[in-house]
Amino acid sequence: MPQFSFEIAQVGKPPFVVQTQMLDDISAAWCQVEALAFAVRHCSGASIRVKNADGGIIILTGVATALATLEKCGRPNCPLKHIKGAAGKAPLSRMLPVKLTPH
């Protein structure tokens, strides 16, 4: 199972959130990106960067873009499906495990 490192940062600043997880594959990493985007949806200009175990960047996206992909997700088994269209109402406790830690 590959390890992924998730970072959230604003332009010109170092990452303010770092989370490392073992996930099945890159599609699971995208799902986690969407969950992180929802968790920091009020941080304007923030971006999410995902690195593989070798430190290579495999995903780099803005929070707004990640939220847009969540709205268009067509996966029938999407664990975030219940928040589509209700971004302001979904409790984070019902989402994927998202651990926000200062870097």
C-alpha positions, 0 to 999 in steps of 0.5 A: 500500500503506497504512502502519500503526504498531503500538504496545504499551503497558501501562495508564498507561505510554507505548508500549514498542514501535513498529513501522511497516509497509507492509501490503496492508490492515487484515486484514494488520494484524490478522495482525500484531497477532496476531503481536505479541500472541504475542511479548509474551504474557507482558506482563500487561495490555498492549494493542496499538494500530494507527494508520493513516498519518493517525495515527487509531487503527484497531485497539485490543485487549488482548493476551489478546483478540488471542491469542484471535482467533488461536486462532479464526482460520479463514483457510486461508492464515493465516501464523500457523496453525502456532502455534494450540494450541501458543502456548508452542512456536512460534519467533518466527522462523517468524512474521511479521516482528516487530520489537520496538523501545523507544519 
